[in-house]
Amino acid sequence: MIRMRSWIALSVLLCLTQVSSARALVVAQPPGPQKFAGMQTIAVGRVAALEDQDVEIGDGDNKQTWRIAVVQVSEGIKGAKAKQQIRVGFMIPQQPRPGVPQLSSGPYRGPQFQVGQEGLFMLQQHPQAKFQYAPIFYHFVSSQQPNFKKDVEDAKVSVHILQQPKEALSKGTAQEKLQAASLIVTSFRSPTGPNPKQEPVDAETSKLILKALRDADWNQQPGRFNQTHPMNVLFQLGLTEKDGFRPGGDTPAQTHQAAQQWLDANMNTYRIQRFVSQPPSGVLEEK
C-alpha cells in the first residue's frame, strides 16, 4: 500500500509540475501543442525596440528588474493582431551579492530578447505589471530554428481546438480526442496571477472531456513526459474525496480501474473547474 501511495503521489507531482512549470528549476519541454496551453497571447513578430526604462517589481531581496521589449506583430494567432505592438518583459539577471547564494538565471526564467529577433511569442500577462512575458525558454521559438514553421502551424491548430473545444472533442479517433482533452484541460487548469478564481466549465464540454478520458487507451504507460495519459490528465482536475475520487489499489492497473469507474459514475454530473485568467494588457496601438 505504501508503494502504491508513493506511485499516486508521484503522478500527482508530475501533473502539478506541468501546471507550475514557470516556477520549476529544471523544466522539460512539453510535447507538441501542450506548450501553447495557458498562453493568453500567441503571435509571430519581431523585437522592434527595447524601452529605455526598466521596470522594477518588489523590493529588498525580492526585487526583480525587468527589461521591456516592444514586439511588432506580423501575424496574430491569439490575443493580438497584425500591426499591433506588444510590451514583452524579460528578467535582467541580478548581480550576485557577497555571501548570498545565487540561483541560476538560465533559460528556466524565460528567454532574453534583443532588437531584431523574430519568432513565435507565447505570452502570459504579468500579474503585477502592465506587460506580458514568456514564462519558460520554450515559449519563444526563433524564426531561425528548424521547427519554427511547424510550431506556428501547431499553434494555430491548438488555438482552434481551444476556441472550438466541443468540435475537437466530438470528432476523430479516441487518441485524437484524448490529445484535445489534454490540451483543453491544461488550458483550463493553468492559473495565472495570484489568488486566481475558479468557475465551472459548461456541462457539455465537461462531459465530453471526461468521456474522452474514459474512452482512451489506459494501457499506455503514464511516464514522466507522457502528459496525455488519461490518468495524468485526470489528476490535473484537482479531484478530492469530496468529489468521490479515491484512487486506490496496489498496482497502477488497479488505480486506473478505480479512475475509470469514477469516470463512469460521474461523467454526466461532475463539472470541471477552470481558472479565470485576467485580461492581458501591454498591447499598444497599431504601428
Sequence and secondary structure as in RCSB ss.txt:
>XXXX:A:sequence
MIRMRSWIALSVLLCLTQVSSARALVVAQPPGPQKFAGMQTIAVGRVAALEDQDVEIGDGDNKQTWRIAVVQVSE
GIKGAKAKQQIRVGFMIPQQPRPGVPQLSSGPYRGPQFQVGQEGLFMLQQHPQAKFQYAPIFYHFVSSQQPNFKK
DVEDAKVSVHILQQPKEALSKGTAQEKLQAASLIVTSFRSPTGPNPKQEPVDAETSKLILKALRDADWNQQPGRF
NQTHPMNVLFQLGLTEKDGFRPGGDTPAQTHQAAQQWLDANMNTYRIQRFVSQPPSGVLEEK
>XXXX:A:secstr
 HHHHHHHHHHHHHHHHHHTGGG SS     GGGGGTT SEEEEEEEEEE SS EEES GGG EEEEEEEEEEEE
EEES  TT EEEEEEE      TTS     SGGG     TT EEEEEEEE TTSS EE  SGGGEEETTSTTHHH
HHHHHHHHHHHHHSHHHHHHSS HHHHHHHHHHHHHHHT   SSS  EEE  HHHHHHHHHHHHTS TTS   TT
 TTSHHHHHHTT   GGGT     SSHHHHHHHHHHHHHHHTTT   EEE       EE   
